[in-house]
Amino acid sequence: MFPIAYHSIYQHVLPDRHRFPMIKYELLTQQLLHEGTATASDFFEPSKLCPDIDVLRVHTDQYLKDLKELTLDKKAIRKTGFPFSALLVERELRIAQGTIDGCIKAYDHRIAMNIAGGTHHAYTDHGEAFCLLNDQAIAARYLQHHHLADKILIVDLDVHQGNGTAQIFQNDDSVFTFSMHGAGNYPFKKEQSDLDIAVPDGSGDDYYLNELKNTLPDLIHQEKPDFIFYLCGVDVLESDKLGRLSMSLEGCKRRDEFALSAFAKARSQNNSFPPIQCSMGGGYSPEIKTIIEAHANTFRAAREIFM
């Protein structure tokens, strides 16, 4: 099995001409099935809405209350970038549970994917930039609470810094946050991850891949995590409307192949292989086929390396 979390609620209805490409979730699923990278039996629906007890290990009681009772103020809603509704909150809770369920499946299959997720701009007490609940942070705390992992590594290669993730785990040695992102891109006031690599605007494949190759293997060896989260946004592409880097489709594919290969070779403190959970993150190229191809490359690489 190649576990992939997907639910029809992921494709939330948005106003016409909204810049978030919700259709990508359905189209990516169809593409993976069409080409045989995944079969119908690989897909699983999140088992439930993420329970309050799991959300509250990361997010504040007041923020969760405001989400569930639809009492966020207008400024907080604007920061999320989405029209606010009960269905949107249900969507976010499903995505977070999909990441948790994927983590559990990764213990049996070495890797699990979530078609959505990677909501790394969600802070403890507010959401930003299409992120309301931080799915990988919630899952990391779930693993630690249930004694499934002690040391966790979060590798965030989305073009935007994982500012919410950095804030959530600040001063916490049990979760190492690594963000490699565009230097001149959102968020313009960045938080401090355990390791930040700010890639200059306009950098192409060679610069980016050299930085990654010179950093990631040593970092994994240094931290020896029990579990690895990978946020593999494809907004690093030159064509991306919200990115400022100049990576090609081939370069983005090589990024995933290198990162996933490095994870496959990783050893934990007890010399076992750590499981990996991948959430897709952003992608905003004008042509939807470019977004789908870039995301599909991540799944192709994961299947090739781990299956």
C-alpha positions in Angstrom: 0.0 0.0 0.0 1.0 3.6 -0.8 -1.1 5.5 1.8 -2.6 8.8 0.5 -5.1 10.9 2.5 -7.8 12.4 0.4 -11.4 13.6 1.1 -13.8 15.4 -1.2 -14.1 18.2 1.3 -10.5 19.1 0.5 -11.8 20.8 -2.7 -13.6 23.7 -1.0 -15.8 26.0 -3.1 -14.3 29.4 -3.4 -15.5 32.6 -5.2 -14.7 32.9 -8.9 -11.1 34.1 -9.7 -9.9 33.3 -6.2 -6.2 32.7 -6.4 -6.1 29.5 -4.5 -6.3 26.6 -7.0 -8.7 24.3 -5.1 -9.3 22.2 -8.1 -5.8 20.7 -7.8 -6.8 18.2 -5.2 -9.3 16.4 -7.4 -7.2 16.7 -10.5 -4.1 15.4 -8.8 -6.0 12.4 -7.4 -7.3 11.7 -10.9 -3.8 12.0 -12.4 -2.2 9.6 -9.9 -4.9 7.0 -10.6 -4.8 7.5 -14.4 -1.0 7.0 -14.7 -0.9 4.2 -12.2 1.3 5.9 -9.6 -1.5 5.1 -7.1 -4.5 2.7 -7.1 -7.9 3.3 -5.6 -6.9 1.1 -2.6 -4.0 3.5 -1.8 -6.3 6.3 -1.0 -7.9 6.6 2.5 -10.3 9.2 3.9 -9.4 10.9 7.2 -11.1 8.7 9.9 -12.9 11.7 11.6 -12.7 15.3 12.3 -9.5 16.0 14.3 -10.7 16.0 17.9 -10.3 19.1 20.1 -7.8 17.3 22.4 -5.4 16.9 19.5 -5.8 20.4 18.1 -5.3 21.9 21.6 -1.9 20.5 21.9 -0.9 23.1 19.3 -3.6 25.8 19.1 -5.1 27.9 21.9 -8.5 27.2 23.4 -9.8 30.6 22.4 -8.7 30.3 18.8 -10.3 26.9 18.4 -13.4 28.2 20.0 -13.6 31.1 17.6 -13.1 28.7 14.7 -15.8 26.3 15.7 -18.3 28.9 16.8 -17.6 31.1 13.8 -16.6 34.1 15.9 -13.3 35.1 14.3 -13.2 38.8 13.8 -13.0 40.3 10.3 -9.3 41.1 10.5 -8.5 37.5 11.5 -10.6 36.2 8.7 -8.9 38.4 6.1 -5.5 37.1 7.2 -6.6 33.6 6.3 -7.3 34.5 2.7 -10.5 32.4 2.6 -14.2 33.2 3.1 -15.0 31.9 6.5 -17.6 29.2 7.1 -18.4 26.1 9.1 -17.6 23.9 6.1 -14.2 25.5 5.8 -13.5 24.7 9.5 -14.6 21.1 8.9 -12.2 21.0 6.0 -9.3 22.1 8.1 -10.1 19.5 10.8 -10.3 16.8 8.1 -7.0 17.7 6.7 -5.3 17.7 10.1 -6.8 14.2 10.8 -5.6 13.0 7.4 -2.1 13.9 8.4 -2.4 12.2 11.8 -3.8 9.0 10.2 -1.1 9.1 7.6 1.5 9.2 10.4 0.1 6.0 11.8 0.1 4.3 8.4 3.7 5.4 7.8 4.8 3.1 10.7 3.7 0.2 8.6 4.5 1.5 5.1 7.5 3.9 5.8 5.8 6.8 4.1 2.4 8.4 3.8 1.1 11.3 1.8 -1.6 13.9 2.3 -3.0 15.4 -1.0 -3.6 18.6 1.0 -2.0 19.9 4.2 1.3 21.7 4.7 -0.6 24.5 6.5 2.6 26.0 8.0 1.4 29.6 8.3 -1.0 28.7 11.1 0.2 30.0 14.5 -0.9 28.8 17.9 -3.6 31.6 18.1 -4.4 32.6 14.5 -4.3 31.6 10.9 -2.6 33.2 7.9 -2.2 32.8 4.1 -4.7 29.9 3.4 -3.7 28.1 6.7 -6.1 27.8 9.6 -4.8 24.8 11.6 -1.2 23.6 11.4 -1.6 20.0 10.3 2.0 18.7 10.7 2.4 20.5 14.0 -0.8 18.8 15.3 0.4 15.4 14.1 3.9 15.9 15.6 2.3 16.6 19.0 0.0 13.6 18.6 3.0 11.3 18.0 4.8 12.7 21.0 1.8 12.5 23.3 1.2 8.9 22.4 4.9 8.0 22.8 5.3 7.1 19.1 8.2 9.5 18.6 10.5 11.6 20.8 12.6 13.6 18.3 10.9 15.0 15.2 12.3 16.7 12.2 10.1 19.0 10.0 11.6 19.7 6.6 9.8 22.6 5.0 10.7 23.2 1.3 7.8 25.4 0.4 8.9 28.7 -1.1 7.4 30.5 1.9 8.9 30.3 5.3 7.1 28.0 7.8 6.5 30.9 10.1 3.6 29.3 12.1 5.5 26.1 12.5 8.6 28.0 13.7 6.5 29.9 16.3 4.8 26.8 17.6 8.0 24.9 18.2 10.2 27.8 19.4 12.4 26.9 22.3 11.4 23.2 21.9 14.4 20.9 21.4 12.2 17.9 20.7 11.1 19.2 17.3 13.7 20.5 14.9 12.2 22.9 12.3 14.1 23.4 9.0 12.7 25.9 6.5 14.3 26.6 3.1 12.4 29.4 1.5 12.6 32.5 -0.8 14.4 35.3 1.0 12.3 38.1 -0.5 8.9 36.3 -0.3 6.1 36.2 2.2 6.1 36.3 5.2 8.0 39.6 5.1 8.5 39.4 8.9 9.9 35.9 9.4 10.0 33.8 12.5 13.1 31.9 13.6 13.2 28.3 12.7 15.9 26.0 14.2 17.5 26.3 10.8 16.5 28.8 8.1 18.0 29.0 4.6 16.8 32.1 2.8 17.3 31.5 -1.0 17.8 34.7 -3.0 15.1 35.8 -5.4 15.6 34.4 -8.9 17.7 31.5 -7.8 17.5 28.5 -10.2 17.9 24.8 -9.9 21.7 24.6 -9.4 21.8 27.1 -6.5 18.8 25.7 -4.8 19.9 22.0 -5.1 23.4 22.7 -4.1 22.2 24.4 -0.9 19.9 21.5 -0.1 22.6 18.8 -0.8 25.0 20.7 1.4 22.5 20.8 4.3 20.0 18.1 4.5 22.0 14.9 4.9 24.2 16.4 7.6 21.1 17.7 9.4 19.4 14.3 9.4 22.6 12.7 10.6 22.9 15.3 13.4 19.3 15.1 14.6 18.6 11.4 14.1 14.9 11.9 14.2 12.3 9.3 15.1 9.9 10.7 12.6 10.2 13.1 9.6 7.6 15.5 8.2 8.2 16.8 4.7 6.3 19.8 3.4 6.9 19.7 -0.4 5.3 22.8 -1.8 5.7 23.3 -5.6 5.6 27.1 -5.4 9.4 27.1 -5.9 8.7 27.0 -9.7 9.7 29.9 -11.9 6.1 30.0 -13.2 4.5 30.4 -9.7 2.5 33.6 -9.2 3.4 33.7 -5.5 7.0 32.5 -5.6 10.1 34.4 -6.5 12.5 31.6 -7.3 13.3 30.3 -10.8 13.2 26.5 -10.5 12.2 24.4 -13.5 9.8 21.4 -13.2 12.8 19.1 -13.6 14.6 21.0 -10.8 11.6 20.7 -8.5 11.5 17.0 -9.3 15.2 16.6 -8.5 14.6 18.4 -5.2 12.0 15.8 -4.1 14.0 12.9 -5.3 17.0 14.1 -3.3 15.1 14.9 -0.2 13.1 11.6 -0.2 16.2 9.6 -0.9 17.9 11.3 2.1 15.0 10.4 4.3 15.0 6.8 3.0 18.7 6.5 4.2 18.0 8.2 7.6 18.6 6.4 10.9 17.0 7.3 14.2 18.6 7.4 17.6 17.9 3.7 18.0 19.2 3.0 14.5 15.8 2.3 13.0 14.4 3.9 9.9 12.1 6.9 10.7 8.7 7.0 9.1 7.9 9.9 6.8 4.7 11.9 6.3 4.4 14.3 3.4 1.9 17.2 3.0 1.7 19.0 -0.3 1.8 22.7 0.6 1.5 25.4 -2.0 1.5 25.7 -5.8 0.2 28.7 -7.7 1.4 28.5 -11.3 -1.1 30.0 -13.8 -1.6 26.7 -15.6 -3.2 24.1 -13.5 -1.4 21.3 -15.5 1.9 22.7 -14.3 0.8 22.5 -10.6 -0.5 18.9 -11.1 2.7 17.7 -12.9 4.9 19.2 -10.1 2.9 17.6 -7.3 2.6 14.3 -9.2 6.4 14.2 -9.4 6.5 14.2 -5.6 4.3 11.1 -5.5 6.2 9.4 -8.3 9.4 9.9 -6.5 8.0 8.7 -3.2 6.6 5.5 -4.8 9.8 4.8 -6.6 12.0 5.3 -3.6 9.9 3.7 -0.8 7.6 1.2 -2.6 
